[in-house]
Amino acid sequence: MRDDTIYEDTDVKEALKRLPENVYNDRTFRIKRALDLSMKQQLLPKDQWTKYEEDVNYLTPYLEEVVRERKEREEWMKK
């Protein structure tokens, strides 16, 4: 999940707030699992890896919306 590793700037933080609860909880689980495995210096079993074609950019639509709204606000502030 590429969206799990994205740098959390203000736009990303706002997009995360807009995620449905179940999607946010899934993201949190994946991050916690990754941190746990990293601390134990273990790898995730291969049968649990996400295949490239199954990877979903769940955050992208929300992030695009936040960026679009921010740019619109900036345009209004210029006037």
mmCIF file of the N, C-alpha and C atoms, coordinates in Angstrom:
data_MODEL
# 
_entry.id   MODEL 
# 
loop_
_atom_site.group_PDB 
_atom_site.id 
_atom_site.type_symbol 
_atom_site.label_atom_id 
_atom_site.label_alt_id 
_atom_site.label_comp_id 
_atom_site.label_asym_id 
_atom_site.label_entity_id 
_atom_site.label_seq_id 
_atom_site.pdbx_PDB_ins_code 
_atom_site.Cartn_x 
_atom_site.Cartn_y 
_atom_site.Cartn_z 
_atom_site.occupancy 
_atom_site.B_iso_or_equiv 
_atom_site.pdbx_formal_charge 
_atom_site.auth_seq_id 
_atom_site.auth_comp_id 
_atom_site.auth_asym_id 
_atom_site.auth_atom_id 
_atom_site.pdbx_PDB_model_num 
ATOM 1   N N  . MET A 1 1  ? 0.830   -1.173  0.000  1.00 0.00 ? 1  MET A N  1 
ATOM 2   C CA . MET A 1 1  ? 0.000   0.000   0.000  1.00 0.00 ? 1  MET A CA 1 
ATOM 3   C C  . MET A 1 1  ? 0.882   1.246   0.000  1.00 0.00 ? 1  MET A C  1 
ATOM 4   N N  . ARG A 1 2  ? 1.019   1.813   -1.145 1.00 0.00 ? 2  ARG A N  1 
ATOM 5   C CA . ARG A 1 2  ? 1.879   2.995   -1.271 1.00 0.00 ? 2  ARG A CA 1 
ATOM 6   C C  . ARG A 1 2  ? 1.377   4.157   -0.425 1.00 0.00 ? 2  ARG A C  1 
ATOM 7   N N  . ASP A 1 3  ? 0.076   4.270   -0.259 1.00 0.00 ? 3  ASP A N  1 
ATOM 8   C CA . ASP A 1 3  ? -0.466  5.402   0.493  1.00 0.00 ? 3  ASP A CA 1 
ATOM 9   C C  . ASP A 1 3  ? -0.140  5.308   1.988  1.00 0.00 ? 3  ASP A C  1 
ATOM 10  N N  . ASP A 1 4  ? 0.299   4.134   2.454  1.00 0.00 ? 4  ASP A N  1 
ATOM 11  C CA . ASP A 1 4  ? 0.672   3.988   3.860  1.00 0.00 ? 4  ASP A CA 1 
ATOM 12  C C  . ASP A 1 4  ? 1.998   4.664   4.166  1.00 0.00 ? 4  ASP A C  1 
ATOM 13  N N  . THR A 1 5  ? 2.819   4.881   3.146  1.00 0.00 ? 5  THR A N  1 
ATOM 14  C CA . THR A 1 5  ? 4.164   5.411   3.371  1.00 0.00 ? 5  THR A CA 1 
ATOM 15  C C  . THR A 1 5  ? 4.302   6.873   2.975  1.00 0.00 ? 5  THR A C  1 
ATOM 16  N N  . ILE A 1 6  ? 3.222   7.517   2.619  1.00 0.00 ? 6  ILE A N  1 
ATOM 17  C CA . ILE A 1 6  ? 3.263   8.902   2.156  1.00 0.00 ? 6  ILE A CA 1 
ATOM 18  C C  . ILE A 1 6  ? 3.585   9.835   3.323  1.00 0.00 ? 6  ILE A C  1 
ATOM 19  N N  . TYR A 1 7  ? 4.400   10.859  3.048  1.00 0.00 ? 7  TYR A N  1 
ATOM 20  C CA . TYR A 1 7  ? 4.753   11.853  4.064  1.00 0.00 ? 7  TYR A CA 1 
ATOM 21  C C  . TYR A 1 7  ? 3.499   12.628  4.471  1.00 0.00 ? 7  TYR A C  1 
ATOM 22  N N  . GLU A 1 8  ? 3.285   12.772  5.766  1.00 0.00 ? 8  GLU A N  1 
ATOM 23  C CA . GLU A 1 8  ? 2.061   13.396  6.270  1.00 0.00 ? 8  GLU A CA 1 
ATOM 24  C C  . GLU A 1 8  ? 2.222   14.908  6.422  1.00 0.00 ? 8  GLU A C  1 
ATOM 25  N N  . ASP A 1 9  ? 2.024   15.633  5.327  1.00 0.00 ? 9  ASP A N  1 
ATOM 26  C CA . ASP A 1 9  ? 1.983   17.092  5.411  1.00 0.00 ? 9  ASP A CA 1 
ATOM 27  C C  . ASP A 1 9  ? 0.549   17.498  5.759  1.00 0.00 ? 9  ASP A C  1 
ATOM 28  N N  . THR A 1 10 ? 0.249   18.783  5.749  1.00 0.00 ? 10 THR A N  1 
ATOM 29  C CA . THR A 1 10 ? -1.082  19.239  6.171  1.00 0.00 ? 10 THR A CA 1 
ATOM 30  C C  . THR A 1 10 ? -2.182  18.722  5.248  1.00 0.00 ? 10 THR A C  1 
ATOM 31  N N  . ASP A 1 11 ? -1.911  18.636  3.945  1.00 0.00 ? 11 ASP A N  1 
ATOM 32  C CA . ASP A 1 11 ? -2.918  18.119  3.016  1.00 0.00 ? 11 ASP A CA 1 
ATOM 33  C C  . ASP A 1 11 ? -3.210  16.647  3.294  1.00 0.00 ? 11 ASP A C  1 
ATOM 34  N N  . VAL A 1 12 ? -2.170  15.877  3.528  1.00 0.00 ? 12 VAL A N  1 
ATOM 35  C CA . VAL A 1 12 ? -2.345  14.445  3.796  1.00 0.00 ? 12 VAL A CA 1 
ATOM 36  C C  . VAL A 1 12 ? -3.082  14.245  5.113  1.00 0.00 ? 12 VAL A C  1 
ATOM 37  N N  . LYS A 1 13 ? -2.751  15.036  6.117  1.00 0.00 ? 13 LYS A N  1 
ATOM 38  C CA . LYS A 1 13 ? -3.438  14.912  7.408  1.00 0.00 ? 13 LYS A CA 1 
ATOM 39  C C  . LYS A 1 13 ? -4.929  15.187  7.262  1.00 0.00 ? 13 LYS A C  1 
ATOM 40  N N  . GLU A 1 14 ? -5.285  16.175  6.461  1.00 0.00 ? 14 GLU A N  1 
ATOM 41  C CA . GLU A 1 14 ? -6.701  16.473  6.228  1.00 0.00 ? 14 GLU A CA 1 
ATOM 42  C C  . GLU A 1 14 ? -7.361  15.334  5.461  1.00 0.00 ? 14 GLU A C  1 
ATOM 43  N N  . ALA A 1 15 ? -6.671  14.785  4.479  1.00 0.00 ? 15 ALA A N  1 
ATOM 44  C CA . ALA A 1 15 ? -7.222  13.665  3.708  1.00 0.00 ? 15 ALA A CA 1 
ATOM 45  C C  . ALA A 1 15 ? -7.443  12.455  4.612  1.00 0.00 ? 15 ALA A C  1 
ATOM 46  N N  . LEU A 1 16 ? -6.534  12.222  5.538  1.00 0.00 ? 16 LEU A N  1 
ATOM 47  C CA . LEU A 1 16 ? -6.686  11.099  6.469  1.00 0.00 ? 16 LEU A CA 1 
ATOM 48  C C  . LEU A 1 16 ? -7.924  11.272  7.348  1.00 0.00 ? 16 LEU A C  1 
ATOM 49  N N  . LYS A 1 17 ? -8.228  12.506  7.730  1.00 0.00 ? 17 LYS A N  1 
ATOM 50  C CA . LYS A 1 17 ? -9.422  12.769  8.539  1.00 0.00 ? 17 LYS A CA 1 
ATOM 51  C C  . LYS A 1 17 ? -10.697 12.426  7.780  1.00 0.00 ? 17 LYS A C  1 
ATOM 52  N N  . ARG A 1 18 ? -10.638 12.487  6.462  1.00 0.00 ? 18 ARG A N  1 
ATOM 53  C CA . ARG A 1 18 ? -11.826 12.253  5.639  1.00 0.00 ? 18 ARG A CA 1 
ATOM 54  C C  . ARG A 1 18 ? -12.024 10.784  5.268  1.00 0.00 ? 18 ARG A C  1 
ATOM 55  N N  . LEU A 1 19 ? -11.060 9.951   5.577  1.00 0.00 ? 19 LEU A N  1 
ATOM 56  C CA . LEU A 1 19 ? -11.188 8.532   5.243  1.00 0.00 ? 19 LEU A CA 1 
ATOM 57  C C  . LEU A 1 19 ? -12.335 7.902   6.028  1.00 0.00 ? 19 LEU A C  1 
ATOM 58  N N  . PRO A 1 20 ? -13.029 6.950   5.428  1.00 0.00 ? 20 PRO A N  1 
ATOM 59  C CA . PRO A 1 20 ? -14.013 6.186   6.201  1.00 0.00 ? 20 PRO A CA 1 
ATOM 60  C C  . PRO A 1 20 ? -13.294 5.462   7.346  1.00 0.00 ? 20 PRO A C  1 
ATOM 61  N N  . GLU A 1 21 ? -13.995 5.251   8.428  1.00 0.00 ? 21 GLU A N  1 
ATOM 62  C CA . GLU A 1 21 ? -13.380 4.682   9.627  1.00 0.00 ? 21 GLU A CA 1 
ATOM 63  C C  . GLU A 1 21 ? -12.715 3.333   9.364  1.00 0.00 ? 21 GLU A C  1 
ATOM 64  N N  . ASN A 1 22 ? -13.377 2.469   8.606  1.00 0.00 ? 22 ASN A N  1 
ATOM 65  C CA . ASN A 1 22 ? -12.802 1.144   8.368  1.00 0.00 ? 22 ASN A CA 1 
ATOM 66  C C  . ASN A 1 22 ? -11.508 1.223   7.552  1.00 0.00 ? 22 ASN A C  1 
ATOM 67  N N  . VAL A 1 23 ? -11.431 2.134   6.601  1.00 0.00 ? 23 VAL A N  1 
ATOM 68  C CA . VAL A 1 23 ? -10.217 2.306   5.790  1.00 0.00 ? 23 VAL A CA 1 
ATOM 69  C C  . VAL A 1 23 ? -9.095  2.863   6.661  1.00 0.00 ? 23 VAL A C  1 
ATOM 70  N N  . TYR A 1 24 ? -9.424  3.820   7.517  1.00 0.00 ? 24 TYR A N  1 
ATOM 71  C CA . TYR A 1 24 ? -8.428  4.390   8.429  1.00 0.00 ? 24 TYR A CA 1 
ATOM 72  C C  . TYR A 1 24 ? -7.912  3.327   9.395  1.00 0.00 ? 24 TYR A C  1 
ATOM 73  N N  . ASN A 1 25 ? -8.816  2.503   9.927  1.00 0.00 ? 25 ASN A N  1 
ATOM 74  C CA . ASN A 1 25 ? -8.410  1.436   10.846 1.00 0.00 ? 25 ASN A CA 1 
ATOM 75  C C  . ASN A 1 25 ? -7.524  0.408   10.153 1.00 0.00 ? 25 ASN A C  1 
ATOM 76  N N  . ASP A 1 26 ? -7.844  0.063   8.913  1.00 0.00 ? 26 ASP A N  1 
ATOM 77  C CA . ASP A 1 26 ? -7.003  -0.865  8.148  1.00 0.00 ? 26 ASP A CA 1 
ATOM 78  C C  . ASP A 1 26 ? -5.609  -0.286  7.954  1.00 0.00 ? 26 ASP A C  1 
ATOM 79  N N  . ARG A 1 27 ? -5.535  0.997   7.653  1.00 0.00 ? 27 ARG A N  1 
ATOM 80  C CA . ARG A 1 27 ? -4.247  1.673   7.463  1.00 0.00 ? 27 ARG A CA 1 
ATOM 81  C C  . ARG A 1 27 ? -3.439  1.630   8.752  1.00 0.00 ? 27 ARG A C  1 
ATOM 82  N N  . THR A 1 28 ? -4.085  1.942   9.866  1.00 0.00 ? 28 THR A N  1 
ATOM 83  C CA . THR A 1 28 ? -3.413  1.930   11.160 1.00 0.00 ? 28 THR A CA 1 
ATOM 84  C C  . THR A 1 28 ? -2.890  0.537   11.481 1.00 0.00 ? 28 THR A C  1 
ATOM 85  N N  . PHE A 1 29 ? -3.686  -0.486  11.197 1.00 0.00 ? 29 PHE A N  1 
ATOM 86  C CA . PHE A 1 29 ? -3.259  -1.864  11.441 1.00 0.00 ? 29 PHE A CA 1 
ATOM 87  C C  . PHE A 1 29 ? -2.014  -2.203  10.632 1.00 0.00 ? 29 PHE A C  1 
ATOM 88  N N  . ARG A 1 30 ? -2.015  -1.831  9.345  1.00 0.00 ? 30 ARG A N  1 
ATOM 89  C CA . ARG A 1 30 ? -0.864  -2.141  8.491  1.00 0.00 ? 30 ARG A CA 1 
ATOM 90  C C  . ARG A 1 30 ? 0.400   -1.440  8.981  1.00 0.00 ? 30 ARG A C  1 
ATOM 91  N N  . ILE A 1 31 ? 0.262   -0.188  9.407  1.00 0.00 ? 31 ILE A N  1 
ATOM 92  C CA . ILE A 1 31 ? 1.425   0.556   9.896  1.00 0.00 ? 31 ILE A CA 1 
ATOM 93  C C  . ILE A 1 31 ? 1.940   -0.050  11.199 1.00 0.00 ? 31 ILE A C  1 
ATOM 94  N N  . LYS A 1 32 ? 1.035   -0.394  12.119 1.00 0.00 ? 32 LYS A N  1 
ATOM 95  C CA . LYS A 1 32 ? 1.452   -1.002  13.385 1.00 0.00 ? 32 LYS A CA 1 
ATOM 96  C C  . LYS A 1 32 ? 2.120   -2.352  13.147 1.00 0.00 ? 32 LYS A C  1 
ATOM 97  N N  . ARG A 1 33 ? 1.569   -3.131  12.234 1.00 0.00 ? 33 ARG A N  1 
ATOM 98  C CA . ARG A 1 33 ? 2.151   -4.440  11.917 1.00 0.00 ? 33 ARG A CA 1 
ATOM 99  C C  . ARG A 1 33 ? 3.554   -4.259  11.335 1.00 0.00 ? 33 ARG A C  1 
ATOM 100 N N  . ALA A 1 34 ? 3.719   -3.275  10.455 1.00 0.00 ? 34 ALA A N  1 
ATOM 101 C CA . ALA A 1 34 ? 5.035   -3.015  9.856  1.00 0.00 ? 34 ALA A CA 1 
ATOM 102 C C  . ALA A 1 34 ? 6.050   -2.596  10.923 1.00 0.00 ? 34 ALA A C  1 
ATOM 103 N N  . LEU A 1 35 ? 5.631   -1.734  11.842 1.00 0.00 ? 35 LEU A N  1 
ATOM 104 C CA . LEU A 1 35 ? 6.535   -1.308  12.916 1.00 0.00 ? 35 LEU A CA 1 
ATOM 105 C C  . LEU A 1 35 ? 6.915   -2.477  13.818 1.00 0.00 ? 35 LEU A C  1 
ATOM 106 N N  . ASP A 1 36 ? 5.944   -3.321  14.136 1.00 0.00 ? 36 ASP A N  1 
ATOM 107 C CA . ASP A 1 36 ? 6.198   -4.484  14.977 1.00 0.00 ? 36 ASP A CA 1 
ATOM 108 C C  . ASP A 1 36 ? 7.193   -5.432  14.310 1.00 0.00 ? 36 ASP A C  1 
ATOM 109 N N  . LEU A 1 37 ? 6.971   -5.722  13.041 1.00 0.00 ? 37 LEU A N  1 
ATOM 110 C CA . LEU A 1 37 ? 7.885   -6.609  12.317 1.00 0.00 ? 37 LEU A CA 1 
ATOM 111 C C  . LEU A 1 37 ? 9.275   -5.988  12.208 1.00 0.00 ? 37 LEU A C  1 
ATOM 112 N N  . SER A 1 38 ? 9.327   -4.689  12.015 1.00 0.00 ? 38 SER A N  1 
ATOM 113 C CA . SER A 1 38 ? 10.613  -4.005  11.913 1.00 0.00 ? 38 SER A CA 1 
ATOM 114 C C  . SER A 1 38 ? 11.391  -4.100  13.228 1.00 0.00 ? 38 SER A C  1 
ATOM 115 N N  . MET A 1 39 ? 10.703  -3.889  14.346 1.00 0.00 ? 39 MET A N  1 
ATOM 116 C CA . MET A 1 39 ? 11.372  -3.974  15.646 1.00 0.00 ? 39 MET A CA 1 
ATOM 117 C C  . MET A 1 39 ? 11.861  -5.389  15.923 1.00 0.00 ? 39 MET A C  1 
ATOM 118 N N  . LYS A 1 40 ? 11.106  -6.379  15.477 1.00 0.00 ? 40 LYS A N  1 
ATOM 119 C CA . LYS A 1 40 ? 11.494  -7.780  15.670 1.00 0.00 ? 40 LYS A CA 1 
ATOM 120 C C  . LYS A 1 40 ? 12.478  -8.253  14.608 1.00 0.00 ? 40 LYS A C  1 
ATOM 121 N N  . GLN A 1 41 ? 12.773  -7.387  13.646 1.00 0.00 ? 41 GLN A N  1 
ATOM 122 C CA . GLN A 1 41 ? 13.640  -7.704  12.513 1.00 0.00 ? 41 GLN A CA 1 
ATOM 123 C C  . GLN A 1 41 ? 13.157  -8.963  11.795 1.00 0.00 ? 41 GLN A C  1 
ATOM 124 N N  . GLN A 1 42 ? 11.845  -8.975  11.517 1.00 0.00 ? 42 GLN A N  1 
ATOM 125 C CA . GLN A 1 42 ? 11.221  -10.080 10.800 1.00 0.00 ? 42 GLN A CA 1 
ATOM 126 C C  . GLN A 1 42 ? 10.579  -9.545  9.532  1.00 0.00 ? 42 GLN A C  1 
ATOM 127 N N  . LEU A 1 43 ? 10.326  -10.455 8.609  1.00 0.00 ? 43 LEU A N  1 
ATOM 128 C CA . LEU A 1 43 ? 9.625   -10.104 7.381  1.00 0.00 ? 43 LEU A CA 1 
ATOM 129 C C  . LEU A 1 43 ? 8.196   -10.614 7.440  1.00 0.00 ? 43 LEU A C  1 
ATOM 130 N N  . LEU A 1 44 ? 7.323   -9.909  6.772  1.00 0.00 ? 44 LEU A N  1 
ATOM 131 C CA . LEU A 1 44 ? 5.944   -10.358 6.641  1.00 0.00 ? 44 LEU A CA 1 
ATOM 132 C C  . LEU A 1 44 ? 5.941   -11.624 5.796  1.00 0.00 ? 44 LEU A C  1 
ATOM 133 N N  . PRO A 1 45 ? 5.206   -12.659 6.204  1.00 0.00 ? 45 PRO A N  1 
ATOM 134 C CA . PRO A 1 45 ? 5.155   -13.873 5.385  1.00 0.00 ? 45 PRO A CA 1 
ATOM 135 C C  . PRO A 1 45 ? 4.707   -13.547 3.959  1.00 0.00 ? 45 PRO A C  1 
ATOM 136 N N  . LYS A 1 46 ? 5.325   -14.199 3.008  1.00 0.00 ? 46 LYS A N  1 
ATOM 137 C CA . LYS A 1 46 ? 5.098   -13.885 1.602  1.00 0.00 ? 46 LYS A CA 1 
ATOM 138 C C  . LYS A 1 46 ? 3.624   -14.020 1.212  1.00 0.00 ? 46 LYS A C  1 
ATOM 139 N N  . ASP A 1 47 ? 2.894   -14.940 1.828  1.00 0.00 ? 47 ASP A N  1 
ATOM 140 C CA . ASP A 1 47 ? 1.477   -15.114 1.478  1.00 0.00 ? 47 ASP A CA 1 
ATOM 141 C C  . ASP A 1 47 ? 0.617   -13.930 1.929  1.00 0.00 ? 47 ASP A C  1 
ATOM 142 N N  . GLN A 1 48 ? 1.177   -13.033 2.757  1.00 0.00 ? 48 GLN A N  1 
ATOM 143 C CA . GLN A 1 48 ? 0.447   -11.850 3.213  1.00 0.00 ? 48 GLN A CA 1 
ATOM 144 C C  . GLN A 1 48 ? 0.865   -10.580 2.481  1.00 0.00 ? 48 GLN A C  1 
ATOM 145 N N  . TRP A 1 49 ? 1.814   -10.687 1.568  1.00 0.00 ? 49 TRP A N  1 
ATOM 146 C CA . TRP A 1 49 ? 2.242   -9.529  0.789  1.00 0.00 ? 49 TRP A CA 1 
ATOM 147 C C  . TRP A 1 49 ? 1.112   -9.063  -0.109 1.00 0.00 ? 49 TRP A C  1 
ATOM 148 N N  . THR A 1 50 ? 1.041   -7.767  -0.350 1.00 0.00 ? 50 THR A N  1 
ATOM 149 C CA . THR A 1 50 ? 0.066   -7.205  -1.280 1.00 0.00 ? 50 THR A CA 1 
ATOM 150 C C  . THR A 1 50 ? 0.643   -7.282  -2.684 1.00 0.00 ? 50 THR A C  1 
ATOM 151 N N  . LYS A 1 51 ? -0.110  -7.904  -3.569 1.00 0.00 ? 51 LYS A N  1 
ATOM 152 C CA . LYS A 1 51 ? 0.327   -7.982  -4.962 1.00 0.00 ? 51 LYS A CA 1 
ATOM 153 C C  . LYS A 1 51 ? 0.137   -6.615  -5.616 1.00 0.00 ? 51 LYS A C  1 
ATOM 154 N N  . TYR A 1 52 ? 1.018   -6.292  -6.551 1.00 0.00 ? 52 TYR A N  1 
ATOM 155 C CA . TYR A 1 52 ? 0.980   -4.985  -7.202 1.00 0.00 ? 52 TYR A CA 1 
ATOM 156 C C  . TYR A 1 52 ? -0.392  -4.707  -7.808 1.00 0.00 ? 52 TYR A C  1 
ATOM 157 N N  . GLU A 1 53 ? -0.972  -5.695  -8.477 1.00 0.00 ? 53 GLU A N  1 
ATOM 158 C CA . GLU A 1 53 ? -2.264  -5.487  -9.136 1.00 0.00 ? 53 GLU A CA 1 
ATOM 159 C C  . GLU A 1 53 ? -3.418  -5.384  -8.136 1.00 0.00 ? 53 GLU A C  1 
ATOM 160 N N  . GLU A 1 54 ? -3.195  -5.789  -6.890 1.00 0.00 ? 54 GLU A N  1 
ATOM 161 C CA . GLU A 1 54 ? -4.231  -5.690  -5.858 1.00 0.00 ? 54 GLU A CA 1 
ATOM 162 C C  . GLU A 1 54 ? -4.070  -4.429  -5.004 1.00 0.00 ? 54 GLU A C  1 
ATOM 163 N N  . ASP A 1 55 ? -2.976  -3.721  -5.201 1.00 0.00 ? 55 ASP A N  1 
ATOM 164 C CA . ASP A 1 55 ? -2.712  -2.511  -4.425 1.00 0.00 ? 55 ASP A CA 1 
ATOM 165 C C  . ASP A 1 55 ? -3.722  -1.429  -4.799 1.00 0.00 ? 55 ASP A C  1 
ATOM 166 N N  . VAL A 1 56 ? -4.282  -0.788  -3.791 1.00 0.00 ? 56 VAL A N  1 
ATOM 167 C CA . VAL A 1 56 ? -5.304  0.237   -3.998 1.00 0.00 ? 56 VAL A CA 1 
ATOM 168 C C  . VAL A 1 56 ? -4.786  1.561   -3.444 1.00 0.00 ? 56 VAL A C  1 
ATOM 169 N N  . ASN A 1 57 ? -4.849  2.589   -4.244 1.00 0.00 ? 57 ASN A N  1 
ATOM 170 C CA . ASN A 1 57 ? -4.479  3.935   -3.776 1.00 0.00 ? 57 ASN A CA 1 
ATOM 171 C C  . ASN A 1 57 ? -5.695  4.559   -3.097 1.00 0.00 ? 57 ASN A C  1 
ATOM 172 N N  . TYR A 1 58 ? -5.962  4.115   -1.881 1.00 0.00 ? 58 TYR A N  1 
ATOM 173 C CA . TYR A 1 58 ? -7.177  4.525   -1.175 1.00 0.00 ? 58 TYR A CA 1 
ATOM 174 C C  . TYR A 1 58 ? -7.165  5.993   -0.767 1.00 0.00 ? 58 TYR A C  1 
ATOM 175 N N  . LEU A 1 59 ? -6.000  6.569   -0.590 1.00 0.00 ? 59 LEU A N  1 
ATOM 176 C CA . LEU A 1 59 ? -5.914  7.947   -0.107 1.00 0.00 ? 59 LEU A CA 1 
ATOM 177 C C  . LEU A 1 59 ? -5.942  8.972   -1.240 1.00 0.00 ? 59 LEU A C  1 
ATOM 178 N N  . THR A 1 60 ? -5.547  8.570   -2.423 1.00 0.00 ? 60 THR A N  1 
ATOM 179 C CA . THR A 1 60 ? -5.395  9.490   -3.550 1.00 0.00 ? 60 THR A CA 1 
ATOM 180 C C  . THR A 1 60 ? -6.637  10.326  -3.843 1.00 0.00 ? 60 THR A C  1 
ATOM 181 N N  . PRO A 1 61 ? -7.840  9.741   -3.939 1.00 0.00 ? 61 PRO A N  1 
ATOM 182 C CA . PRO A 1 61 ? -9.007  10.587  -4.240 1.00 0.00 ? 61 PRO A CA 1 
ATOM 183 C C  . PRO A 1 61 ? -9.268  11.646  -3.163 1.00 0.00 ? 61 PRO A C  1 
ATOM 184 N N  . TYR A 1 62 ? -9.060  11.276  -1.912 1.00 0.00 ? 62 TYR A N  1 
ATOM 185 C CA . TYR A 1 62 ? -9.272  12.224  -0.815 1.00 0.00 ? 62 TYR A CA 1 
ATOM 186 C C  . TYR A 1 62 ? -8.204  13.314  -0.841 1.00 0.00 ? 62 TYR A C  1 
ATOM 187 N N  . LEU A 1 63 ? -6.974  12.929  -1.121 1.00 0.00 ? 63 LEU A N  1 
ATOM 188 C CA . LEU A 1 63 ? -5.879  13.892  -1.184 1.00 0.00 ? 63 LEU A CA 1 
ATOM 189 C C  . LEU A 1 63 ? -6.067  14.866  -2.341 1.00 0.00 ? 63 LEU A C  1 
ATOM 190 N N  . GLU A 1 64 ? -6.481  14.362  -3.482 1.00 0.00 ? 64 GLU A N  1 
ATOM 191 C CA . GLU A 1 64 ? -6.733  15.239  -4.631 1.00 0.00 ? 64 GLU A CA 1 
ATOM 192 C C  . GLU A 1 64 ? -7.830  16.249  -4.314 1.00 0.00 ? 64 GLU A C  1 
ATOM 193 N N  . GLU A 1 65 ? -8.859  15.801  -3.607 1.00 0.00 ? 65 GLU A N  1 
ATOM 194 C CA . GLU A 1 65 ? -9.950  16.694  -3.225 1.00 0.00 ? 65 GLU A CA 1 
ATOM 195 C C  . GLU A 1 65 ? -9.453  17.788  -2.277 1.00 0.00 ? 65 GLU A C  1 
ATOM 196 N N  . VAL A 1 66 ? -8.642  17.410  -1.300 1.00 0.00 ? 66 VAL A N  1 
ATOM 197 C CA . VAL A 1 66 ? -8.105  18.380  -0.341 1.00 0.00 ? 66 VAL A CA 1 
ATOM 198 C C  . VAL A 1 66 ? -7.231  19.409  -1.051 1.00 0.00 ? 66 VAL A C  1 
ATOM 199 N N  . VAL A 1 67 ? -6.367  18.953  -1.948 1.00 0.00 ? 67 VAL A N  1 
ATOM 200 C CA . VAL A 1 67 ? -5.482  19.865  -2.682 1.00 0.00 ? 67 VAL A CA 1 
ATOM 201 C C  . VAL A 1 67 ? -6.298  20.807  -3.558 1.00 0.00 ? 67 VAL A C  1 
ATOM 202 N N  . ARG A 1 68 ? -7.313  20.270  -4.226 1.00 0.00 ? 68 ARG A N  1 
ATOM 203 C CA . ARG A 1 68 ? -8.180  21.098  -5.070 1.00 0.00 ? 68 ARG A CA 1 
ATOM 204 C C  . ARG A 1 68 ? -8.879  22.172  -4.231 1.00 0.00 ? 68 ARG A C  1 
ATOM 205 N N  . GLU A 1 69 ? -9.384  21.796  -3.063 1.00 0.00 ? 69 GLU A N  1 
ATOM 206 C CA . GLU A 1 69 ? -10.049 22.760  -2.186 1.00 0.00 ? 69 GLU A CA 1 
ATOM 207 C C  . GLU A 1 69 ? -9.068  23.822  -1.682 1.00 0.00 ? 69 GLU A C  1 
ATOM 208 N N  . ARG A 1 70 ? -7.848  23.411  -1.329 1.00 0.00 ? 70 ARG A N  1 
ATOM 209 C CA . ARG A 1 70 ? -6.847  24.361  -0.847 1.00 0.00 ? 70 ARG A CA 1 
ATOM 210 C C  . ARG A 1 70 ? -6.494  25.366  -1.934 1.00 0.00 ? 70 ARG A C  1 
ATOM 211 N N  . LYS A 1 71 ? -6.298  24.884  -3.149 1.00 0.00 ? 71 LYS A N  1 
ATOM 212 C CA . LYS A 1 71 ? -5.968  25.784  -4.258 1.00 0.00 ? 71 LYS A CA 1 
ATOM 213 C C  . LYS A 1 71 ? -7.119  26.747  -4.542 1.00 0.00 ? 71 LYS A C  1 
ATOM 214 N N  . GLU A 1 72 ? -8.341  26.251  -4.431 1.00 0.00 ? 72 GLU A N  1 
ATOM 215 C CA . GLU A 1 72 ? -9.507  27.110  -4.638 1.00 0.00 ? 72 GLU A CA 1 
ATOM 216 C C  . GLU A 1 72 ? -9.562  28.201  -3.567 1.00 0.00 ? 72 GLU A C  1 
ATOM 217 N N  . ARG A 1 73 ? -9.286  27.817  -2.306 1.00 0.00 ? 73 ARG A N  1 
ATOM 218 C CA . ARG A 1 73 ? -9.259  28.799  -1.213 1.00 0.00 ? 73 ARG A CA 1 
ATOM 219 C C  . ARG A 1 73 ? -8.177  29.847  -1.448 1.00 0.00 ? 73 ARG A C  1 
ATOM 220 N N  . GLU A 1 74 ? -7.013  29.390  -1.904 1.00 0.00 ? 74 GLU A N  1 
ATOM 221 C CA . GLU A 1 74 ? -5.917  30.325  -2.180 1.00 0.00 ? 74 GLU A CA 1 
ATOM 222 C C  . GLU A 1 74 ? -6.295  31.308  -3.278 1.00 0.00 ? 74 GLU A C  1 
ATOM 223 N N  . GLU A 1 75 ? -7.002  30.846  -4.293 1.00 0.00 ? 75 GLU A N  1 
ATOM 224 C CA . GLU A 1 75 ? -7.452  31.730  -5.371 1.00 0.00 ? 75 GLU A CA 1 
ATOM 225 C C  . GLU A 1 75 ? -8.441  32.765  -4.843 1.00 0.00 ? 75 GLU A C  1 
ATOM 226 N N  . TRP A 1 76 ? -9.348  32.330  -3.963 1.00 0.00 ? 76 TRP A N  1 
ATOM 227 C CA . TRP A 1 76 ? -10.320 33.260  -3.382 1.00 0.00 ? 76 TRP A CA 1 
ATOM 228 C C  . TRP A 1 76 ? -9.627  34.314  -2.522 1.00 0.00 ? 76 TRP A C  1 
ATOM 229 N N  . MET A 1 77 ? -8.566  33.903  -1.821 1.00 0.00 ? 77 MET A N  1 
ATOM 230 C CA . MET A 1 77 ? -7.853  34.840  -0.947 1.00 0.00 ? 77 MET A CA 1 
ATOM 231 C C  . MET A 1 77 ? -7.098  35.893  -1.758 1.00 0.00 ? 77 MET A C  1 
ATOM 232 N N  . LYS A 1 78 ? -6.725  35.579  -2.981 1.00 0.00 ? 78 LYS A N  1 
ATOM 233 C CA . LYS A 1 78 ? -6.015  36.532  -3.838 1.00 0.00 ? 78 LYS A CA 1 
ATOM 234 C C  . LYS A 1 78 ? -6.927  37.660  -4.299 1.00 0.00 ? 78 LYS A C  1 
ATOM 235 N N  . LYS A 1 79 ? -8.214  37.385  -4.371 1.00 0.00 ? 79 LYS A N  1 
ATOM 236 C CA . LYS A 1 79 ? -9.168  38.375  -4.889 1.00 0.00 ? 79 LYS A CA 1 
ATOM 237 C C  . LYS A 1 79 ? -9.511  39.413  -3.853 1.00 0.00 ? 79 LYS A C  1 
# 
